[in-house]
Amino acid sequence: MKKSFILSVLIISLFGGCFSFSSLNPFSDSKDDENRVKIEIPDEAPIWLKEQKEKNNIVALGATKNVNQEQPKLSKQKALISAGHNLSRKVYIKTMKILKNYLEKVPSKVFEKDLRKEAEQIALKSLDKAKIIGFWENNKKQLFTLIKLDTSTLAEDIQLSSKKLFNVDYHLYENILSNRAKAQIMRQLEE
């Protein structure tokens, strides 16, 4: 199921990139978030779904409408695809922010195109490490799911990626590769 989840998210990402529907592409730089549909959680939803913050984790919500009782796996996959899209978008934006902040501090020969590519790779890898918190279906045949990603493993991925992007020097180590920097990256990811 995990492989089909990742494959589905990749297909959606490619589809969004090919036809330039920025609302479908989690890696688009579109500032126009009005096209993105906000998922509204019903009042009767369980607490774990309403409180979408979990310490040391990034969480993402996914939903699907018109749940087919004859094909529950398909409905779960649709909800997971939605959650995966939202998670990869969050990870991409947060990773780009961290890498750009570092780039401003230290002069480097790294281009923004390279940063984007690396942030996309980190976001795609993060889908493989995401864990499902749970599913919930309301009486209007809507299925909701919540997935989470450990910020510690994500911070390590950002640090490893940074080694490839930037020349490893004292400033890089001090600002992004040290254990102290890892704790700071984790705090930024949880914002």
N, C-alpha and C positions, 0 to 999 in steps of 0.2 A: 504494500500500500504506500510505503514511503517513496518508492521509486516512481510510482504512478503520480504521486503528489508532486514530486520535483519535476517530472516530465511535463505535467500539466501546466505548472507555473512557467516553465521554460517556453512552452508553446504560446502561452498568453503573452509572455514578454516579447517573443519574436514577432508574434502577430501585431502587437502594439508598435513595435519598432518598424516593421515593414510598412504599415499603413499610417503611421504617425498619429495614432490616436493616443494622445498623451495621457488620457485617463486610464488606458489599459497598460501602458508601459510604466512599470514601477521605477525605472531609471530615467525618466524624462526630466528635463530641467524646467519644465513648465511651471511658472509661478502661479498659474491659474488653477487653483485647487477647487474651483466651483464645479468643474466637471466631475469631480470625484464624489461619489455617493457616500454620505455619512450613514453609518449603520446606527439605527436607533434601537436601544435596548428597551424592551417592554418593562413596565413597573413590576410585574410579577416574576421577573427573572431572578435566578438564584444570586446570592451575594457574590460568589466567585466570578460571575459574569459582569455584575455591575461594577465591582471594584477591580478595575483593570490595572492595578499596580501590584507588583510583587517584587520584594527586595532582591537585588542582585539579578534581575531579569528584565528583559524587554518583552512585553506582551503585545499580541495583535489579535484583533477580533475579526471573525469571518462569519458570513451569514448567507443563507440561501432561502428563497421563497418557494412556495408551492411544493412542499415535500411530498414525494411520491412514496406511499407506504409499501408499495410493491417492490420498490428499488431503493431501500434505505442506504445502501453503499454509495449509490450515485449522488444522493443528496449530501452525504457526509463528504464525499470528494469535492463537490461544488463549494461547500462551506470551507473546507481546508484550502482549496485554491484561493478563495477570497482572503482567508487569513494569511496565507503564504504571500500573496501579493502585498498585503498591508505590512507584513513583517519585513519583507525585502525592501519596501519603500522606506520604512523607518530606519533600517540598518544602513541603507545607501545614503540617506540624508545625513545621519549622524556620523558616518565614516568620512564622508566628504568634508563635513565641518571640521572634524578632528585633523584630517590631513591638510586642509587649507590653513588652519590655524598654525600648524607646524611650519608649513611652507612660508608663511608670513614672517615667522621668527628667524628662520635660517635661510640665507640665500642658497638656492639650489638650481640645478639645470633640469629639474623635473617640470613637465608641462601639465597643464590642467587636464588635457586629454588623457594623459597617463594616470592621473589621480582618479578620473572618472572610471576608467577601465578597471583599476584596482579595486575601487569601491564597489563596482558591479560584481566582481569576482567574490569579494568578501560577502556581499549580500546573498549571492547564489549559494555559496558554501554554508551560510548560516541556516538556510532552509533545511539542509541535511541534519543540522544539529538541534533543530527546534523540536520541542516536545508538546504534545497535545495535553492541555489541562482538562478539557472535557467538552461534551456536547449537551445542548439543551434545546428542546423543541417546545414552542408555545402552542396555544390552541388555534392560532391562525395559520397553521402549517408552515411556520418559519423555523428553520434550524440554525442555531448559533453555535459557534465554537470559539475557543480561546486557545492560542498556542503561546509558548514562551521560549525564550532563548537566554541562556546563561551569559551574563555580561563578562564574566571572567574569561570564558573561551573566546568570546568575540574580541575582547581586548588583546588576547594573545594573537589572534588572527591579524588584527590591525598592526601589532608590533612586528610580526613576521613579514607581513606585506611591506611594511616600512623599510625593513632591511633590504628588500629588493629594489624599492623605489629610490631611496636616498643612499648616498655614500655613508657608510657607517663611520661616524666620527664622534668626538666627545659630545658635541651639541645634540646630535641625534640620540645618543645614548641617554643623556641627561633629560631630554625633553620628551622622548617617546618610547624608549626601550627599557628603561630601568623599572624596577618593581614599584617605585614611588610613582612613576609615570603611568604604570598599569592601573594603579588605584585611582589616579586622576581620570584616566580614560573611562574606567568603569563608572565613575560618578557622572561624567558627561553623557555616557550612553543611557543612563537611567533618567536623565532630565526629560 
